[in-house]
Structures are given as C-alpha cells and as structure tokens.
Amino acid sequence: MSEQDSRPTVTRIGSYGVIEDGGKMLLCRLSENVRKYQGWWTLPGGGLEFGEHPEEGMIREVEEETGLIVRATSLLGINSFTIAGEQDDFHSIQIIYSTEVVGGELRNEIDGTTDLCQWHAPDSLESISVVELVERAIEYSKGGDI
C-alpha cells in the first residue's frame, strides 16, 4: 500500500448560488474563521448537511451568508478538486446553481465563514482575489462545459 493510500481522506460536498443583478455578481468575502483564502471572494454557499439535497443546501447557505432567499433556476455545473494536506487529503465537490432572488434583505454574516457581501461587476474581478469556484461559475454561466 502506498503512503497516499494510507493517508486519511476528507470529502466535502458544497452547494453554491450564482446571484446576479444588473450585470453584477454577488460575492462573499471569506472571513478569518476559514483555514485558507481569508479575504478572498467566493460565491455564497457552503457544505451540505448529511442527507440534505444540494438545492436545499444552497438555499439554506445563501440565506445564512447573505440574508437573501433564492430559488434555483438551473444547475450550472460541478467543480471538483483535490488538495494533498499535511495530515489528510481533501476532495471538494462544488455544485453550482444559477438563482433568482425571491425575498430577504442583503446583509453580512456574523461570526461565520464569510464576513462581507458585495456586488461585483465582471471587469472588477481582475482586481480582487477570487477562489477558483467563482471563475468556474462564470465559465459555466457563459455556456462552458460542465
């Protein structure tokens, strides 16, 4: 058995929403409460609870992080990546939905994985740090391969 085969593994399935308004995309800044990428921008969303449907998880996570109530309009795509860690290997599966806002009021999350929500125009994304998930969501929104 190889060293990699004997290392513990962690798989995390998350569900995320693309929220657009007037040509801008809503992004959330990762807080100091996360292990990596503090201060980087991501899509609202997060990890699924055991037995939770991905669409329901996305709706719950978006409301927790932004205060907005959304409904999924379509499945945009799935992003998957692995990271070799110091103690375990990590596999992330990210399910991305396009959404429509149906209620709520925009606010920032308190003491969570994000600390600020802001609308960003596509041309402003080059001047901020965004996680790969944002880039993939934009690609999928333009009709890129799932």
N, CA, C and O atoms as a DFTB+ gen file, in Angstrom:
584 C
 N C O
     1  1       0.845      -1.176       0.000
     2  2       0.000       0.000       0.000
     3  2       0.893       1.243       0.000
     4  3       1.852       1.314       0.768
     5  1       0.585       2.223      -0.856
     6  2       1.381       3.436      -0.938
     7  2       1.065       4.356       0.235
     8  3       0.065       4.187       0.932
     9  1       1.954       5.342       0.435
    10  2       1.740       6.314       1.510
    11  2       0.429       7.055       1.297
    12  3      -0.297       7.317       2.256
    13  1       0.117       7.397       0.040
    14  2      -1.121       8.113      -0.252
    15  2      -2.339       7.264       0.112
    16  3      -3.322       7.791       0.632
    17  1      -2.288       5.964      -0.152
    18  2      -3.409       5.084       0.159
    19  2      -3.666       4.996       1.656
    20  3      -4.801       4.762       2.072
    21  1      -2.629       5.181       2.476
    22  2      -2.787       5.046       3.918
    23  2      -3.161       6.358       4.601
    24  3      -3.475       6.362       5.791
    25  1      -3.132       7.454       3.879
    26  2      -3.469       8.758       4.471
    27  2      -4.979       8.900       4.598
    28  3      -5.720       8.447       3.726
    29  1      -5.442       9.524       5.677
    30  2      -6.878       9.775       5.797
    31  2      -7.346      10.735       4.703
    32  3      -6.587      11.587       4.241
    33  1      -8.578      10.585       4.306
    34  2      -9.153      11.474       3.294
    35  2     -10.425      12.111       3.830
    36  3     -11.137      11.534       4.653
    37  1     -10.689      13.310       3.343
    38  2     -11.901      14.040       3.693
    39  2     -12.559      14.467       2.389
    40  3     -11.899      15.035       1.519
    41  1     -13.844      14.201       2.245
    42  2     -14.603      14.674       1.090
    43  2     -15.658      15.647       1.591
    44  3     -16.397      15.346       2.528
    45  1     -15.725      16.816       0.961
    46  2     -16.710      17.828       1.333
    47  2     -17.526      18.162       0.099
    48  3     -16.980      18.515      -0.947
    49  1     -18.845      18.047       0.232
    50  2     -19.749      18.407      -0.855
    51  2     -20.419      19.714      -0.472
    52  3     -21.035      19.824       0.588
    53  1     -20.295      20.699      -1.343
    54  2     -20.886      22.009      -1.108
    55  2     -21.783      22.405      -2.260
    56  3     -21.687      21.867      -3.363
    57  1     -22.653      23.352      -1.983
    58  2     -23.619      23.813      -2.971
    59  2     -23.640      25.337      -2.938
    60  3     -23.695      25.935      -1.863
    61  1     -23.597      25.968      -4.112
    62  2     -23.377      27.412      -4.208
    63  2     -24.345      28.046      -5.199
    64  3     -24.803      27.396      -6.138
    65  1     -24.651      29.326      -4.979
    66  2     -25.573      30.034      -5.847
    67  2     -24.924      31.204      -6.557
    68  3     -24.202      31.991      -5.944
    69  1     -25.183      31.317      -7.855
    70  2     -24.783      32.490      -8.624
    71  2     -25.971      33.440      -8.584
    72  3     -27.054      33.128      -9.078
    73  1     -25.745      34.613      -7.982
    74  2     -26.793      35.623      -7.845
    75  2     -26.337      36.836      -8.634
    76  3     -25.297      37.422      -8.336
    77  1     -27.117      37.216      -9.646
    78  2     -26.754      38.347     -10.497
    79  2     -27.855      39.396     -10.475
    80  3     -29.039      39.085     -10.350
    81  1     -27.428      40.648     -10.600
    82  2     -28.376      41.757     -10.658
    83  2     -27.718      42.899     -11.421
    84  3     -26.645      43.370     -11.041
    85  1     -28.350      43.335     -12.479
    86  2     -27.821      44.450     -13.250
    87  2     -26.423      44.216     -13.780
    88  3     -25.621      45.147     -13.846
    89  1     -26.121      42.983     -14.160
    90  2     -24.804      42.672     -14.706
    91  2     -23.729      42.451     -13.658
    92  3     -22.572      42.213     -14.005
    93  1     -24.088      42.526     -12.380
    94  2     -23.121      42.300     -11.306
    95  2     -23.416      40.980     -10.610
    96  3     -24.556      40.515     -10.586
    97  1     -22.368      40.381     -10.044
    98  2     -22.482      39.105      -9.336
    99  2     -22.248      39.349      -7.848
   100  3     -21.335      40.080      -7.463
   101  1     -23.084      38.727      -7.018
   102  2     -22.916      38.845      -5.576
   103  2     -21.847      37.860      -5.111
   104  3     -21.943      36.656      -5.354
   105  1     -20.831      38.392      -4.440
   106  2     -19.765      37.566      -3.887
   107  2     -19.652      37.818      -2.392
   108  3     -20.043      38.875      -1.898
   109  1     -19.117      36.843      -1.683
   110  2     -18.921      36.939      -0.241
   111  2     -17.433      36.790       0.060
   112  3     -16.743      35.948      -0.514
   113  1     -16.960      37.635       0.978
   114  2     -15.542      37.588       1.352
   115  2     -15.339      36.548       2.457
   116  3     -16.058      36.546       3.456
   117  1     -14.367      35.677       2.271
   118  2     -14.056      34.660       3.273
   119  2     -13.450      35.315       4.513
   120  3     -12.549      36.147       4.410
   121  1     -13.947      34.934       5.667
   122  2     -13.546      35.553       6.930
   123  2     -12.292      34.897       7.507
   124  3     -11.737      33.964       6.927
   125  1     -11.864      35.401       8.653
   126  2     -10.717      34.831       9.356
   127  2     -11.048      33.480       9.973
   128  3     -10.158      32.807      10.492
   129  1     -12.317      33.071       9.926
   130  2     -12.740      31.793      10.504
   131  2     -12.450      30.596       9.600
   132  3     -12.713      29.458       9.991
   133  1     -11.916      30.828       8.405
   134  2     -11.609      29.724       7.490
   135  2     -10.105      29.452       7.508
   136  3      -9.311      30.335       7.835
   137  1      -9.716      28.211       7.152
   138  2      -8.300      27.823       7.209
   139  2      -7.461      28.449       6.101
   140  3      -6.299      28.796       6.314
   141  1      -8.052      28.593       4.920
   142  2      -7.305      29.107       3.767
   143  2      -8.112      30.196       3.077
   144  3      -9.336      30.262       3.196
   145  1      -7.412      31.025       2.370
   146  2      -8.011      32.037       1.497
   147  2      -8.787      33.124       2.249
   148  3      -9.751      33.668       1.710
   149  1      -8.388      33.446       3.475
   150  2      -9.032      34.544       4.182
   151  2      -8.911      35.820       3.349
   152  3      -7.839      36.133       2.830
   153  1     -10.018      36.549       3.227
   154  2     -10.023      37.792       2.461
   155  2     -10.297      37.610       0.977
   156  3     -10.484      38.596       0.264
   157  1     -10.325      36.379       0.500
   158  2     -10.645      36.115      -0.900
   159  2     -12.160      36.106      -1.059
   160  3     -12.893      35.951      -0.082
   161  1     -12.619      36.269      -2.279
   162  2     -14.052      36.327      -2.569
   163  2     -14.533      35.003      -3.160
   164  3     -13.826      34.354      -3.931
   165  1     -15.750      34.621      -2.782
   166  2     -16.331      33.360      -3.219
   167  2     -17.815      33.546      -3.493
   168  3     -18.378      34.606      -3.222
   169  1     -18.434      32.522      -4.026
   170  2     -19.889      32.517      -4.184
   171  2     -20.534      32.225      -2.840
   172  3     -19.951      31.517      -2.019
   173  1     -21.729      32.760      -2.602
   174  2     -22.448      32.356      -1.394
   175  2     -22.843      30.888      -1.491
   176  3     -23.285      30.416      -2.538
   177  1     -22.676      30.185      -0.395
   178  2     -22.994      28.766      -0.353
   179  2     -22.077      28.071       0.617
   180  3     -21.309      28.721       1.326
   181  1     -22.147      26.751       0.658
   182  2     -21.281      26.024       1.569
   183  2     -21.632      24.558       1.654
   184  3     -22.352      24.014       0.816
   185  1     -21.104      23.935       2.688
   186  2     -21.215      22.496       2.857
   187  2     -22.620      22.009       3.138
   188  3     -23.408      22.661       3.824
   189  1     -22.908      20.839       2.585
   190  2     -24.211      20.213       2.802
   191  2     -24.232      19.491       4.139
   192  3     -23.220      18.959       4.593
   193  1     -25.400      19.483       4.756
   194  2     -25.611      18.673       5.947
   195  2     -25.953      17.257       5.489
   196  3     -26.429      17.063       4.370
   197  1     -25.712      16.272       6.348
   198  2     -25.966      14.888       5.978
   199  2     -27.419      14.713       5.532
   200  3     -28.346      15.117       6.235
   201  1     -27.606      14.109       4.357
   202  2     -28.941      13.830       3.831
   203  2     -29.617      15.005       3.153
   204  3     -30.725      14.860       2.636
   205  1     -28.978      16.163       3.142
   206  2     -29.582      17.367       2.567
   207  2     -29.442      17.354       1.043
   208  3     -28.378      17.031       0.514
   209  1     -30.513      17.706       0.350
   210  2     -30.463      17.821      -1.107
   211  2     -29.602      19.039      -1.458
   212  3     -29.709      20.069      -0.793
   213  1     -28.755      18.946      -2.483
   214  2     -27.888      20.068      -2.839
   215  2     -28.629      21.382      -3.080
   216  3     -28.149      22.441      -2.673
   217  1     -29.778      21.332      -3.728
   218  2     -30.521      22.570      -3.979
   219  2     -31.002      23.187      -2.664
   220  3     -30.916      24.401      -2.480
   221  1     -31.504      22.361      -1.759
   222  2     -31.954      22.866      -0.457
   223  2     -30.781      23.416       0.350
   224  3     -30.912      24.431       1.035
   225  1     -29.637      22.744       0.266
   226  2     -28.440      23.225       0.951
   227  2     -27.985      24.571       0.427
   228  3     -27.589      25.439       1.204
   229  1     -28.036      24.754      -0.882
   230  2     -27.652      26.033      -1.474
   231  2     -28.575      27.134      -0.969
   232  3     -28.104      28.207      -0.590
   233  1     -29.880      26.886      -0.959
   234  2     -30.845      27.889      -0.499
   235  2     -30.567      28.256       0.960
   236  3     -30.567      29.436       1.311
   237  1     -30.333      27.260       1.805
   238  2     -30.051      27.496       3.227
   239  2     -28.767      28.297       3.400
   240  3     -28.740      29.286       4.132
   241  1     -27.704      27.870       2.727
   242  2     -26.412      28.536       2.864
   243  2     -26.444      29.976       2.345
   244  3     -25.861      30.868       2.961
   245  1     -27.122      30.207       1.218
   246  2     -27.217      31.566       0.682
   247  2     -27.922      32.470       1.689
   248  3     -27.480      33.594       1.926
   249  1     -29.009      31.994       2.279
   250  2     -29.716      32.820       3.269
   251  2     -28.838      33.074       4.499
   252  3     -28.816      34.189       5.021
   253  1     -28.116      32.051       4.964
   254  2     -27.234      32.228       6.122
   255  2     -26.165      33.279       5.857
   256  3     -25.871      34.095       6.731
   257  1     -25.584      33.268       4.668
   258  2     -24.457      34.152       4.374
   259  2     -24.862      35.529       3.880
   260  3     -24.109      36.488       4.050
   261  1     -26.050      35.650       3.264
   262  2     -26.415      36.920       2.625
   263  2     -27.722      37.527       3.122
   264  3     -27.947      38.721       2.927
   265  1     -28.577      36.752       3.748
   266  2     -29.909      37.227       4.122
   267  2     -30.916      37.119       2.999
   268  3     -32.103      37.363       3.217
   269  1     -30.477      36.759       1.804
   270  2     -31.372      36.668       0.656
   271  2     -31.997      35.280       0.564
   272  3     -31.365      34.273       0.882
   273  1     -33.232      35.252       0.126
   274  2     -33.924      33.995      -0.137
   275  2     -33.934      33.820      -1.649
   276  3     -34.394      34.692      -2.386
   277  1     -33.422      32.685      -2.097
   278  2     -33.317      32.438      -3.536
   279  2     -34.002      31.130      -3.892
   280  3     -34.307      30.299      -3.037
   281  1     -34.227      30.987      -5.180
   282  2     -34.648      29.693      -5.716
   283  2     -33.694      29.370      -6.851
   284  3     -33.212      30.261      -7.552
   285  1     -33.432      28.099      -7.020
   286  2     -32.554      27.667      -8.109
   287  2     -33.318      27.737      -9.420
   288  3     -34.462      27.292      -9.502
   289  1     -32.687      28.296     -10.444
   290  2     -33.307      28.333     -11.763
   291  2     -32.717      27.276     -12.688
   292  3     -33.388      26.803     -13.606
   293  1     -31.452      26.902     -12.444
   294  2     -30.849      25.809     -13.212
   295  2     -29.554      25.368     -12.551
   296  3     -28.943      26.109     -11.781
   297  1     -29.153      24.154     -12.868
   298  2     -27.857      23.640     -12.438
   299  2     -26.832      24.109     -13.463
   300  3     -26.936      23.780     -14.645
   301  1     -25.844      24.876     -13.012
   302  2     -24.832      25.389     -13.936
   303  2     -23.703      24.396     -14.173
   304  3     -23.247      24.223     -15.303
   305  1     -23.254      23.749     -13.110
   306  2     -22.140      22.829     -13.271
   307  2     -21.621      22.330     -11.943
   308  3     -22.123      22.695     -10.880
   309  1     -20.607      21.491     -12.023
   310  2     -19.994      20.902     -10.841
   311  2     -18.485      21.075     -10.949
   312  3     -17.879      20.723     -11.962
   313  1     -17.893      21.613      -9.906
   314  2     -16.452      21.788      -9.828
   315  2     -15.909      20.770      -8.830
   316  3     -16.535      20.525      -7.799
   317  1     -14.767      20.182      -9.120
   318  2     -14.180      19.181      -8.236
   319  2     -12.669      19.352      -8.227
   320  3     -12.049      19.525      -9.277
   321  1     -12.080      19.303      -7.032
   322  2     -10.626      19.371      -6.938
   323  2     -10.154      18.653      -5.685
   324  3     -10.929      18.424      -4.757
   325  1      -8.876      18.302      -5.669
   326  2      -8.268      17.665      -4.501
   327  2      -7.057      18.468      -4.056
   328  3      -6.398      19.134      -4.855
   329  1      -6.783      18.388      -2.763
   330  2      -5.617      19.043      -2.179
   331  2      -4.941      18.031      -1.263
   332  3      -5.590      17.427      -0.409
   333  1      -3.640      17.849      -1.442
   334  2      -2.875      16.997      -0.530
   335  2      -2.523      17.832       0.692
   336  3      -1.800      18.823       0.591
   337  1      -3.031      17.432       1.830
   338  2      -2.788      18.171       3.063
   339  2      -1.643      17.589       3.865
   340  3      -1.080      16.555       3.505
   341  1      -1.303      18.261       4.957
   342  2      -0.229      17.778       5.829
   343  2      -0.639      16.497       6.549
   344  3       0.167      15.581       6.714
   345  1      -1.918      16.441       6.980
   346  2      -2.373      15.288       7.753
   347  2      -3.368      14.421       6.996
   348  3      -3.452      13.215       7.229
   349  1      -4.119      15.034       6.092
   350  2      -5.082      14.260       5.306
   351  2      -5.232      14.889       3.925
   352  3      -4.828      16.030       3.699
   353  1      -5.812      14.133       3.017
   354  2      -6.068      14.627       1.666
   355  2      -7.522      15.051       1.583
   356  3      -8.405      14.392       2.131
   357  1      -7.764      16.157       0.892
   358  2      -9.075      16.789       0.857
   359  2      -9.626      16.759      -0.566
   360  3      -8.919      17.099      -1.514
   361  1     -10.882      16.356      -0.716
   362  2     -11.575      16.353      -2.003
   363  2     -12.813      17.225      -1.858
   364  3     -13.676      16.950      -1.024
   365  1     -12.904      18.267      -2.662
   366  2     -14.055      19.171      -2.645
   367  2     -14.881      18.974      -3.910
   368  3     -14.350      18.972      -5.020
   369  1     -16.181      18.811      -3.725
   370  2     -17.133      18.739      -4.832
   371  2     -18.085      19.911      -4.650
   372  3     -18.773      20.005      -3.634
   373  1     -18.127      20.808      -5.635
   374  2     -18.901      22.045      -5.535
   375  2     -19.976      22.073      -6.614
   376  3     -19.674      22.073      -7.807
   377  1     -21.227      22.098      -6.183
   378  2     -22.379      22.103      -7.080
   379  2     -22.837      23.549      -7.216
   380  3     -23.086      24.224      -6.217
   381  1     -22.946      24.023      -8.454
   382  2     -23.207      25.442      -8.705
   383  2     -24.547      25.613      -9.412
   384  3     -24.794      25.013     -10.458
   385  1     -25.410      26.445      -8.821
   386  2     -26.729      26.740      -9.386
   387  2     -26.814      28.206      -9.792
   388  3     -26.213      29.066      -9.149
   389  1     -27.562      28.491     -10.860
   390  2     -27.988      29.866     -11.103
   391  2     -29.238      30.061     -10.256
   392  3     -29.985      29.113     -10.013
   393  1     -29.460      31.287      -9.811
   394  2     -30.558      31.537      -8.881
   395  2     -31.343      32.785      -9.256
   396  3     -30.944      33.584     -10.102
   397  1     -32.469      32.907      -8.586
   398  2     -33.302      34.105      -8.663
   399  2     -33.645      34.488      -7.226
   400  3     -34.052      33.637      -6.435
   401  1     -33.483      35.763      -6.890
   402  2     -33.831      36.241      -5.553
   403  2     -35.344      36.356      -5.463
   404  3     -35.981      36.973      -6.317
   405  1     -35.922      35.752      -4.412
   406  2     -37.374      35.786      -4.226
   407  2     -37.769      36.461      -2.914
   408  3     -38.959      36.588      -2.623
   409  1     -36.795      36.892      -2.121
   410  2     -37.113      37.564      -0.862
   411  2     -35.862      37.844      -0.054
   412  3     -34.740      37.614      -0.504
   413  1     -36.084      38.348       1.150
   414  2     -34.988      38.647       2.060
   415  2     -34.386      40.008       1.808
   416  3     -34.793      40.736       0.903
   417  1     -33.407      40.333       2.627
   418  2     -32.710      41.611       2.526
   419  2     -31.216      41.354       2.696
   420  3     -30.799      40.640       3.608
   421  1     -30.417      41.942       1.809
   422  2     -28.980      41.704       1.826
   423  2     -28.370      42.180       3.142
   424  3     -28.613      43.299       3.592
   425  1     -27.576      41.304       3.742
   426  2     -26.855      41.609       4.978
   427  2     -25.577      40.779       4.999
   428  3     -25.399      39.870       4.188
   429  1     -24.696      41.103       5.931
   430  2     -23.458      40.346       6.094
   431  2     -23.631      39.288       7.172
   432  3     -24.393      39.471       8.122
   433  1     -22.917      38.181       7.016
   434  2     -22.938      37.106       8.008
   435  2     -22.102      37.520       9.217
   436  3     -21.050      38.141       9.069
   437  1     -22.572      37.175      10.405
   438  2     -21.853      37.466      11.641
   439  2     -21.216      36.169      12.153
   440  3     -21.891      35.147      12.275
   441  1     -19.922      36.218      12.449
   442  2     -19.189      35.077      13.026
   443  2     -19.284      33.803      12.196
   444  3     -19.336      32.704      12.749
   445  1     -19.305      33.941      10.887
   446  2     -19.386      32.769      10.017
   447  2     -18.144      32.627       9.164
   448  3     -17.091      33.186       9.472
   449  1     -18.279      31.879       8.099
   450  2     -17.151      31.671       7.190
   451  2     -16.953      32.846       6.241
   452  3     -15.902      32.972       5.613
   453  1     -17.968      33.710       6.135
   454  2     -17.842      34.938       5.347
   455  2     -18.162      36.122       6.253
   456  3     -18.819      35.971       7.283
   457  1     -17.680      37.317       5.851
   458  2     -17.931      38.489       6.692
   459  2     -18.417      39.713       5.921
   460  3     -18.700      40.747       6.525
   461  1     -18.518      39.610       4.598
   462  2     -18.955      40.747       3.793
   463  2     -19.511      40.246       2.470
   464  3     -18.927      39.368       1.835
   465  1     -20.648      40.809       2.054
   466  2     -21.243      40.503       0.747
   467  2     -21.236      41.781      -0.080
   468  3     -21.615      42.844       0.410
   469  1     -20.809      41.677      -1.324
   470  2     -20.775      42.839      -2.211
   471  2     -21.074      42.414      -3.639
   472  3     -20.788      41.291      -4.055
   473  1     -21.665      43.363      -4.381
   474  2     -21.902      43.162      -5.808
   475  2     -20.632      43.534      -6.562
   476  3     -20.012      44.558      -6.278
   477  1     -20.249      42.702      -7.521
   478  2     -19.035      42.938      -8.300
   479  2     -19.340      42.845      -9.787
   480  3     -19.949      41.884     -10.256
   481  1     -18.898      43.872     -10.523
   482  2     -19.004      43.854     -11.981
   483  2     -17.929      42.916     -12.527
   484  3     -16.871      42.768     -11.916
   485  1     -18.192      42.278     -13.675
   486  2     -17.209      41.338     -14.239
   487  2     -15.814      41.937     -14.409
   488  3     -14.818      41.252     -14.179
   489  1     -15.730      43.211     -14.811
   490  2     -14.411      43.803     -15.037
   491  2     -13.670      44.113     -13.738
   492  3     -12.467      44.375     -13.772
   493  1     -14.354      44.090     -12.595
   494  2     -13.683      44.348     -11.316
   495  2     -13.050      43.090     -10.731
   496  3     -12.257      43.176      -9.793
   497  1     -13.390      41.928     -11.274
   498  2     -12.896      40.675     -10.701
   499  2     -11.392      40.497     -10.876
   500  3     -10.762      39.750     -10.126
   501  1     -10.816      41.176     -11.858
   502  2      -9.373      41.072     -12.069
   503  2      -8.585      41.774     -10.971
   504  3      -7.404      41.485     -10.774
   505  1      -9.230      42.699     -10.250
   506  2      -8.524      43.473      -9.231
   507  2      -8.726      42.931      -7.817
   508  3      -8.212      43.509      -6.859
   509  1      -9.466      41.830      -7.671
   510  2      -9.670      41.223      -6.355
   511  2      -9.262      39.747      -6.419
   512  3      -9.159      39.171      -7.501
   513  1      -9.036      39.157      -5.273
   514  2      -8.688      37.732      -5.215
   515  2      -9.966      36.914      -5.128
   516  3     -10.740      37.056      -4.181
   517  1     -10.185      36.051      -6.125
   518  2     -11.361      35.184      -6.130
   519  2     -10.909      33.727      -6.131
   520  3      -9.878      33.385      -6.710
   521  1     -11.693      32.878      -5.477
   522  2     -11.395      31.445      -5.486
   523  2     -11.770      30.866      -6.846
   524  3     -12.543      31.465      -7.593
   525  1     -11.219      29.705      -7.157
   526  2     -11.468      29.049      -8.448
   527  2     -12.961      28.862      -8.719
   528  3     -13.392      28.917      -9.871
   529  1     -13.742      28.643      -7.676
   530  2     -15.182      28.441      -7.815
   531  2     -15.843      29.584      -8.576
   532  3     -16.721      29.346      -9.405
   533  1     -15.436      30.811      -8.308
   534  2     -16.008      31.976      -8.993
   535  2     -15.680      31.916     -10.482
   536  3     -16.549      32.146     -11.323
   537  1     -14.443      31.612     -10.801
   538  2     -14.035      31.520     -12.209
   539  2     -14.806      30.429     -12.940
   540  3     -15.231      30.620     -14.080
   541  1     -14.988      29.281     -12.283
   542  2     -15.742      28.189     -12.910
   543  2     -17.202      28.581     -13.112
   544  3     -17.788      28.268     -14.148
   545  1     -17.796      29.263     -12.134
   546  2     -19.195      29.682     -12.248
   547  2     -19.382      30.633     -13.424
   548  3     -20.373      30.539     -14.149
   549  1     -18.450      31.535     -13.615
   550  2     -18.527      32.461     -14.747
   551  2     -18.423      31.679     -16.055
   552  3     -19.174      31.932     -16.997
   553  1     -17.499      30.738     -16.106
   554  2     -17.338      29.894     -17.301
   555  2     -18.631      29.132     -17.594
   556  3     -19.087      29.101     -18.737
   557  1     -19.220      28.517     -16.567
   558  2     -20.470      27.768     -16.751
   559  2     -21.606      28.684     -17.188
   560  3     -22.427      28.302     -18.022
   561  1     -21.657      29.898     -16.624
   562  2     -22.716      30.847     -16.983
   563  2     -22.650      31.241     -18.452
   564  3     -23.663      31.575     -19.067
   565  1     -21.438      31.196     -19.004
   566  2     -21.244      31.540     -20.416
   567  2     -21.420      30.334     -21.327
   568  3     -21.184      30.419     -22.532
   569  1     -21.837      29.206     -20.746
   570  2     -22.078      28.018     -21.558
   571  2     -20.908      27.076     -21.662
   572  3     -20.875      26.223     -22.548
   573  1     -19.925      27.217     -20.756
   574  2     -18.777      26.312     -20.763
   575  2     -19.184      24.906     -20.362
   576  3     -20.263      24.695     -19.809
   577  1     -18.317      23.953     -20.643
   578  2     -18.596      22.550     -20.321
   579  2     -18.719      22.336     -18.825
   580  3     -17.973      22.913     -18.034
   581  1     -19.669      21.500     -18.454
   582  2     -19.895      21.180     -17.041
   583  2     -18.808      20.257     -16.554
   584  3     -18.810      19.863     -15.387
